[in-house]
Amino acid sequence: MMTLAKSTGVTRHIALLAVLVVCGMITATAPEAETLSVPGLTPDTPPKLDLGPCENAPYSQANCVRVLACIGHEGVHFDGQARGWDTGEVLGQLSTGAPCAGTWTSGGLFGTGHSILTCEGGMRAQVLYHTLHNETGTVEGSGIDSLGRRIQVWTGLNVLEFLEKETGKLATLPCGTGRNQVDVPIS
């Protein structure tokens, strides 16, 4: 105890960290203790999945547009990309951090299409959508997930501007309806 009192400030901080680790009040989350997680100070938001560049290229399998979706009415949402033309893949992640992958196909009657998505942890989603503007990949859709939650989907080159015009609010996903609606900020 006497040594700790006479030690430098750095030594006291190291000693305090050691006590907090031993007591289980903080944890090292990386394999070699490179990341320190402190409850109340460490952000709850998982790191965003890097899907690479996404550029609109109409009529090409290289086409890519952003996909945003609300799942239920408690603020869970999906942020990702739809790649391809007439058919392709969907990649992204839930706001919980779970990565997701699936497929989409268009060409149905009156600009309709469908998508199936599976996320880490087993959640599956099925969505039917309607194309609003083919060249920009703008679609609106709805569906349900394997937990019975309603899904609302928007995609397209200008999806953020589309949502701003639809909701009248700057960059928010309108998750849910009426009193159950949660506006999720998105950028």
C-alpha positions as CSV (number, residue, x, y, z in Angstrom):
1,M,0.0,0.0,0.0
2,M,2.8,2.4,0.9
3,T,4.5,1.8,-2.5
4,L,1.3,2.6,-4.3
5,A,0.8,5.8,-2.5
6,K,4.3,7.0,-3.4
7,S,4.2,5.7,-7.0
8,T,3.7,7.8,-10.1
9,G,0.2,8.7,-11.5
10,V,0.8,6.2,-14.4
11,T,1.5,3.3,-11.9
12,R,-1.7,4.2,-10.0
13,H,-3.7,4.1,-13.2
14,I,-2.3,0.7,-14.2
15,A,-3.0,-0.6,-10.7
16,L,-6.5,0.7,-10.8
17,L,-7.1,-1.0,-14.2
18,A,-5.7,-4.3,-12.9
19,V,-8.1,-4.1,-9.9
20,L,-11.0,-3.4,-12.3
21,V,-10.1,-6.3,-14.5
22,V,-9.7,-8.7,-11.6
23,C,-13.1,-7.6,-10.2
24,G,-14.7,-8.2,-13.6
25,M,-15.8,-4.5,-13.9
26,I,-14.0,-4.2,-17.3
27,T,-13.1,-6.9,-19.8
28,A,-10.7,-7.3,-22.7
29,T,-12.6,-8.3,-25.8
30,A,-9.9,-8.9,-28.3
31,P,-7.9,-12.2,-28.4
32,E,-4.7,-10.5,-27.1
33,A,-6.4,-7.8,-24.9
34,E,-6.0,-5.1,-27.6
35,T,-9.5,-3.7,-27.0
36,L,-10.8,-2.6,-23.7
37,S,-14.5,-2.6,-23.0
38,V,-15.7,-0.4,-20.2
39,P,-19.5,-0.6,-19.4
40,G,-21.0,2.9,-19.7
41,L,-18.1,4.3,-21.7
42,T,-17.7,1.8,-24.6
43,P,-20.2,2.6,-27.4
44,D,-23.1,0.1,-27.8
45,T,-23.0,0.6,-31.6
46,P,-21.2,-2.3,-33.4
47,P,-18.7,-1.4,-36.1
48,K,-20.2,-1.0,-39.5
49,L,-19.5,-3.8,-42.0
50,D,-17.3,-2.7,-44.9
51,L,-19.1,-3.8,-48.1
52,G,-16.9,-1.9,-50.5
53,P,-17.9,0.8,-53.0
54,C,-21.5,0.8,-54.3
55,E,-22.2,2.6,-57.6
56,N,-25.3,2.8,-59.6
57,A,-24.7,1.2,-63.1
58,P,-28.1,0.7,-64.7
59,Y,-28.6,-2.4,-66.9
60,S,-25.3,-4.0,-65.6
61,Q,-24.6,-6.8,-63.2
62,A,-22.1,-4.4,-61.7
63,N,-25.0,-2.3,-60.5
64,C,-25.2,-1.5,-56.7
65,V,-27.7,0.5,-54.7
66,R,-28.1,1.0,-50.9
67,V,-30.7,-0.9,-49.0
68,L,-32.3,0.3,-45.8
69,A,-35.0,-1.6,-43.8
70,C,-36.9,-1.4,-40.6
71,I,-37.5,-4.6,-38.7
72,G,-40.3,-4.4,-36.2
73,H,-41.0,-1.1,-34.4
74,E,-38.2,-1.1,-31.8
75,G,-35.5,0.5,-33.9
76,V,-33.8,-2.6,-35.3
77,H,-32.8,-1.9,-38.8
78,F,-30.8,-3.2,-41.8
79,D,-28.2,-1.2,-43.8
80,G,-26.7,-2.8,-46.8
81,Q,-26.4,-3.1,-50.6
82,A,-28.3,-4.8,-53.4
83,R,-26.0,-5.8,-56.2
84,G,-26.8,-6.9,-59.8
85,W,-29.5,-6.2,-62.4
86,D,-32.9,-8.1,-62.6
87,T,-31.4,-10.5,-60.0
88,G,-28.6,-10.4,-57.6
89,E,-27.3,-10.5,-54.0
90,V,-28.1,-8.5,-50.9
91,L,-25.4,-7.9,-48.3
92,G,-25.4,-5.9,-45.1
93,Q,-25.9,-6.0,-41.4
94,L,-28.5,-5.4,-38.7
95,S,-28.1,-2.5,-36.3
96,T,-27.4,-5.3,-33.7
97,G,-24.2,-6.0,-35.7
98,A,-25.3,-9.3,-37.2
99,P,-24.1,-9.7,-40.8
100,C,-26.8,-10.7,-43.4
101,A,-26.8,-12.1,-46.9
102,G,-29.4,-13.1,-49.4
103,T,-30.8,-12.8,-52.9
104,W,-33.3,-10.6,-54.8
105,T,-35.1,-11.1,-58.1
106,S,-37.3,-8.7,-60.1
107,G,-39.3,-9.0,-63.2
108,G,-42.7,-9.7,-61.6
109,L,-46.0,-8.3,-62.8
110,F,-46.1,-4.5,-62.6
111,G,-42.5,-4.1,-61.4
112,T,-42.7,-6.4,-58.5
113,G,-39.9,-8.6,-57.1
114,H,-38.9,-10.5,-54.0
115,S,-36.0,-10.9,-51.7
116,I,-34.9,-13.5,-49.1
117,L,-32.3,-12.6,-46.5
118,T,-30.7,-14.7,-43.7
119,C,-28.7,-13.1,-40.9
120,E,-26.2,-14.5,-38.4
121,G,-28.1,-15.9,-35.5
122,G,-30.7,-17.5,-37.8
123,M,-33.1,-14.6,-38.5
124,R,-34.6,-15.0,-42.0
125,A,-36.6,-12.3,-43.9
126,Q,-38.8,-12.4,-46.9
127,V,-39.8,-9.2,-48.7
128,L,-42.0,-8.4,-51.7
129,Y,-41.3,-5.1,-53.3
130,H,-42.5,-2.7,-56.1
131,T,-40.0,-0.8,-58.3
132,L,-40.7,2.9,-58.3
133,H,-37.8,3.9,-60.6
134,N,-35.8,1.2,-62.4
135,E,-32.7,3.2,-63.5
136,T,-31.9,4.4,-59.9
137,G,-33.0,1.1,-58.3
138,T,-35.6,2.8,-56.2
139,V,-38.0,0.3,-54.7
140,E,-40.3,0.1,-51.7
141,G,-41.2,-3.2,-50.1
142,S,-42.6,-5.0,-47.1
143,G,-42.4,-8.4,-45.6
144,I,-42.0,-10.4,-42.5
145,D,-39.1,-12.0,-40.6
146,S,-38.8,-15.4,-39.0
147,L,-39.7,-13.8,-35.6
148,G,-43.0,-12.4,-37.0
149,R,-41.8,-8.8,-37.2
150,R,-43.0,-6.5,-40.0
151,I,-40.3,-5.3,-42.4
152,Q,-40.3,-2.1,-44.4
153,V,-37.7,-1.7,-47.1
154,W,-36.4,1.1,-49.3
155,T,-33.6,1.0,-51.8
156,G,-32.0,3.2,-54.5
157,L,-29.4,5.6,-55.6
158,N,-31.2,8.4,-53.8
159,V,-32.7,6.5,-50.9
160,L,-31.9,9.0,-48.2
161,E,-33.4,11.9,-50.2
162,F,-36.4,9.7,-50.9
163,L,-36.9,9.0,-47.2
164,E,-36.5,12.7,-46.3
165,K,-39.2,13.6,-48.8
166,E,-41.5,10.8,-47.6
167,T,-41.1,11.5,-43.9
168,G,-40.4,15.2,-43.9
169,K,-37.5,14.5,-41.5
170,L,-33.8,14.6,-42.2
171,A,-32.3,11.1,-42.8
172,T,-34.5,8.9,-40.6
173,L,-36.1,5.5,-41.1
174,P,-39.7,5.5,-40.1
175,C,-39.8,2.2,-38.3
176,G,-43.3,1.1,-37.3
177,T,-46.6,3.0,-37.6
178,G,-48.6,5.4,-35.6
179,R,-47.9,5.4,-31.8
180,N,-45.5,2.5,-32.4
181,Q,-43.3,4.4,-34.8
182,V,-39.6,4.9,-34.0
183,D,-37.6,7.3,-36.1
184,V,-34.1,5.8,-36.6
185,P,-31.4,8.3,-37.6
186,I,-29.5,7.1,-40.6
187,S,-26.7,8.6,-42.7
